[in-house]
């Protein structure tokens, strides 16, 4: 009898509405869950009878069933925080996590460092990334993101880069006297260099114009800091000549002596390359060091040495690179956050804790660096908010409630009809 089947139809509608209610309730419950992605129920009808078989038409439905629960991977709003280990992804992709239960993926970037210096999530799972080598260059080796360099070793100065101008109007043939270097040179400037032990030393470079378009320079250090030197005197450790063309550009640079023998246990015979720029003879433009009719001046200098230092702070940049700041002023890259990308995000398997795992339909994760291969970028000091729209979920709740009520009316109506059938015998 059709009346009995209509009871089952009404029940299926009530069951589907109840399941939808659970899904919308879960969305609302996670309205403040960082990185949460809402889900939506998708239903399909149930066919129980076809009056004309394969000819089509005249088919009677027998209710509804929950066919699929689809997560909606829309971009959540980005909220700024002041926590340096809070990270958010803008675009496609997931953070890669490793733990005892295997590898999983998440959009939640509320991380912290444990006692071993590893970057972990709130459940203690390790965040994966690409490590940096000793020079701070990011490799393609996937490992745990970890603070593995709390102390940076001292580095001796190997190169000093100078950007300057020497006054072409200076008188030539001034005789240089190391005992009175300041008064017997046309220009001088000093800067700090470091020996192999990380000790700092003040080196002063004196310039003398020896001929038209020709300058001689001498790099000198304090005598008490050089092996065999005396306090109060200056020891010449390096020298060379600079030749300019008639346009004031550096034509050629020649090096004479170059040997810094700092005392107190430092490595002897330290070589420091004084770089005045690519000369015209080397194929350059000779513009880093010039000889123009303006006052001699050192515009900029850079040297690559530093003393030993301990870690003073950490930060991530927009490429997901973790950098450490040290007390000696150096900055060193330690690792870069890895991002996993899937062909089908909606087929990922939820495992709780805002985490997902690969499934057969999602495909394997393509793990790479942020911003590459269609992967999203990492925003530091930020979190991705839940995608739950409370107003929209309330509307869904109201609709679901009405659907439930309507299906319950099908059951009560069918019950009344059955009662009429039973009453026929009494009549």
Number of C-alpha atoms within 10 A of each C-alpha: 5 7 16 13 15 19 20 15 19 23 19 20 24 23 16 24 26 15 17 22 21 14 19 23 16 15 23 20 12 16 19 13 18 20 26 25 21 22 19 16 18 13 15 12 14 14 12 11 12 14 11 10 10 7 8 9 10 11 13 12 15 19 22 20 17 17 12 12 16 15 17 15 14 12 16 21 14 18 13 15 13 9 15 17 23 20 28 30 28 20 16 20 27 27 24 25 24 17 13 7 7 9 16 23 25 21 26 25 26 20 21 18 17 13 6 9 15 20 21 24 20 12 9 16 21 25 26 25 30 21 26 21 14 12 9 14 13 17 13 14 12 16 17 24 24 21 18 13 15 14 13 21 15 18 17 24 22 17 16 18 16 18 17 18 21 24 18 21 14 17 13 16 12 15 12 19 11 17 12 11 20 15 13 16 21 20 21 19 13 15 14 16 23 23 25 21 18 19 20 18 16 13 21 19 19 22 26 24 25 17 13 16 20 20 22 21 21 25 23 23 23 19 18 16 20 23 16 11 17 13 10 10 15 22 23 21 22 21 20 17 18 22 20 22 16 11 11 20 21 27 25 19 22 10 14 12 13 19 14 24 21 27 17 11 11 19 14 15 12 18 17 18 15 19 17 21 21 18 21 17 12 12 9 13 15 21 19 20 25 25 26 16 13 12 14 20 14 16 11 10 14 14 20 13 22 24 22 18 18 17 19 14 12 17 16 22 15 14 17 24 24 24 19 22 19 19 15 15 14 16 17 21 22 24 30 28 25 29 30 22 23 19 12 14 22 15 19 20 17 16 11 7 13 16 21 21 17 19 14 9 13 16 15 15 20 14 21 21 23 26 18 12 11 13 23 21 20 27 22 25 21 21 26 25 21 23 23 23 12 14 10 11 20 14 12 17 19 12 14 20 16 13 17 20 14 14 21 17 13 19 20 13 15 19 16 13 14 13 11 11 11 11 10 8 7 6 5
